[in-house]
Amino acid sequence: MNSSDFPPPGGPVLESEPPPANVTRLLVLANAIVAILMGFAGSNARDALLFWAGLVPARLTLALDGQLPALGAASTLFGHMFLHGGAAHLLMNMVMLLAIGRILEPELGARRFLALYLLSGLAGGLAEWAWSPLSTVPAVGASGAISGLVAAQAMLFGRSKRSPLVQALGLGAAWVVLQVLAGAALAGPDMRIAIMAHIGGFIAGLTLARPLARP
């Protein structure tokens, strides 16, 4: 019998578990709380919340011309990420967020994951504004931010024989098509699903995935 037959001091060495995806859970919780408040709010309060927190491109255009306060208009670029066009739209986005976040957040770390999420959503909002700068119909949904997560996951965890970029583009195309179909089915006359935000968020995820990845 030699020393190799005995376990090291302090007991057997166990593989460390990845840190919990706490930011992912908080984002899901925030979206759920906003959806519940929207459900209980009256029509006037709901319309006001959509206008002030939803992405209204015309508000950004008027703010750029100096006709509206810039801070209030800029809030739409982030507020729209926490509004959804109904329970089905919310459920689809939150399931995707949980599925990707539990893998991607431990890889990036909480702060970098949150930065990726918010920057992708911001890029998506800017893309939507650039596409229809005079629209007064609020665009809603976390899909732009989640599109960035989809792109980043494909870039960092791609395992096919194709390059990560090719795999990311294929996955992104499927995600955008799914969201376009969902938007056509779920959007109402008082809001619209931010389709162009998917493209902007996806491009942001492709761009930021490698710089944000930990060594």
Secondary structure as UniProt FT lines:
FT   HELIX           3..5
FT   TURN            9..10
FT   HELIX           22..40
FT   HELIX           43..53
FT   HELIX           57..64
FT   TURN            65..66
FT   HELIX           70..74
FT   HELIX           76..79
FT   HELIX           80..82
FT   HELIX           87..108
FT   HELIX           110..131
FT   TURN            133..134
FT   STRAND          139..140
FT   HELIX           143..157
FT   HELIX           164..186
FT   TURN            189..190
FT   STRAND          192..193
FT   HELIX           195..212
//
